Amino acid sequence: MNADKAFHRAVTVRSPQEFTLRGVVMLSFPTGHRPRYGDFDIRAVSDETIREGCERAPYGADDRQKLRLIEAITAAGVTDIDVGSGITEPAFVRSVLDDKFLLGRIPEAAQFSFNLTLKTWEPLVAELERRMPKEYLAEIYVSIGMIEIDSANNLFERVVERLRSLGVTKLRSSLLNAFGITVDEDKYDHLARQLERCREQGITLVRINDSVGTLVPDSTAVLAANLVRDNPEFTFYLHGHNDRGLGTANSLTSVFHGFQMIEGGVAGAGNRAGLAELEAIAATFADNNIAVAAAPLDVDKLGAAARLSEEVFLTAPDPYRAVSGFLVRNENAGIVNVPDYLGVSRGVDYFLNRIGLFPAYIRQILAEGGMDAQILADEAFVEDVYRRLAGHMDRLFDRKQAEFTRLSTQIKSFYDDIVRLDEVYTCALEALRERKNVELVS
């Protein structure tokens, strides 16, 4: 494998399959590994829109709207939904399962997962036991993270036993990692030790987290290839954060190199800069004949769900987000349009602006609309149309510039009320003062 150019001088090639970086042995492709880029299938798509979208939403989200979003995502063919991790979420998970089993509004193939970590497991398990009937506990997956916590006292194993005693029959694990631009043998060995603990508990569905979004596709490829080779009984998928804009690329790379599932969020919903964009993944799958065994994906419905997610999480609409932005199919008709020149067929809504305004294109547009050729031969007429359009566009820009300035200010000020950590102290002070007043009165 080639090292990144920035590190080229520090790399000592030991063999065609092995190299070191600053004295550390880097992971390399298994011998004989062959990627796959099309004409294959994966098992399922996992969605993080609800869980991580809610974690990122500064003002939260309405449960009824979240249900509508789940219905939209599952109607688009996504069958694995992560629905929560907070202490109030077990009640919401129950409402999701009611929506599926009692109301029939969610497809039968859809399954749901609840997240907990060994840092905060006790209140979450207590809420699951209190809120969820036994038959629902048997239906959901519980995903366990931070499994390395208190390993000396076998905390992971004890939590697994506790969950199974409640009637939870389906478990998965979420392995956290702070990868860099490369994956070294030490980090891989750390993963291998965690996977062995999962194996001992009969857990073979595992999410590999790029927790801070610093993986690059080359390293993702090597990591995926090795994990699949070394753990053939496991099903892996990548939790690809988008902090460096590579979440979707890394997630696609993971299945190109063997992972059996893929994960993301509609509109890339997720913490910080978000996750892989499911609608972009679905479009890439369609382009390359990559099928999903659990259910076929509907790109248009995923795009609609992405736009709905902006309403649910109170996010400013993104007009130019790949695949699902509400203006992403708009193209300038007045410039040399490269896709048109190359004969690429696609659905397009054409527009004109000042930079794309040419008399030749005005004549072409009018001719294609059926205007008389003799009229179009009149240069003065075409020039008159050009001047009228140019004047309209100039006036429109002045008005829209003023509107945008006001709108931009409003959008930024909308986030001024985000609850910061200082609010904890403010509320604590209010509580202390109230207690003090009660003591004085008594």
HELIX and SHEET records of a PDB file:
HELIX    1   1 LYS A    5  ALA A   10  5                                   6    
HELIX    2   2 THR A   49  ARG A   56  1                                   8    
HELIX    3   3 ASP A   63  ALA A   75  1                                  13    
HELIX    4   4 GLU A   89  PHE A  101  1                                  13    
HELIX    5   5 TRP A  121  ARG A  131  1                                  11    
HELIX    6   6 LYS A  134  LEU A  137  1                                   4    
HELIX    7   7 SER A  151  ASN A  153  5                                   3    
HELIX    8   8 LEU A  155  LEU A  166  1                                  12    
HELIX    9   9 GLU A  185  GLU A  200  1                                  16    
HELIX   10  10 PRO A  217  ASP A  230  1                                  14    
HELIX   11  11 GLY A  247  PHE A  256  1                                  10    
HELIX   12  12 VAL A  266  GLY A  268  5                                   3    
HELIX   13  13 LEU A  278  ASP A  287  1                                  10    
HELIX   14  14 VAL A  299  VAL A  312  1                                  14    
HELIX   15  15 VAL A  338  TYR A  341  1                                   4    
HELIX   16  16 ARG A  354  GLY A  356  5                                   3    
HELIX   17  17 PRO A  359  GLU A  368  1                                  10    
HELIX   18  18 ALA A  373  LEU A  376  1                                   4    
HELIX   19  19 GLU A  379  PHE A  414  1                                  36    
HELIX   20  20 TYR A  415  ASP A  417  5                                   3    
HELIX   21  21 ASP A  422  VAL A  441  1                                  20    
SHEET    1   A 3 VAL A  11  SER A  15  0                                        
SHEET    2   A 3 GLU A  18  LEU A  21 -1                                        
SHEET    3   A 3 VAL A  24  MET A  26 -1                                        
SHEET    1   B 2 PHE A  40  ILE A  42  0                                        
SHEET    2   B 2 ILE A 290  VAL A 292  1                                        
SHEET    1   C 8 THR A 235  GLY A 240  0                                        
SHEET    2   C 8 LEU A 205  ASP A 210  1                                        
SHEET    3   C 8 LYS A 170  LEU A 175  1                                        
SHEET    4   C 8 TYR A 141  GLY A 145  1                                        
SHEET    5   C 8 GLN A 111  THR A 117  1                                        
SHEET    6   C 8 ASP A  80  GLY A  84  1                                        
SHEET    7   C 8 ALA A  44  ASP A  47  1                                        
SHEET    8   C 8 MET A 261  GLY A 264  1                                        
SHEET    1   D 2 ASN A 330  ASN A 332  0                                        
SHEET    2   D 2 ASP A 349  PHE A 351  1                                        
END                                                                             
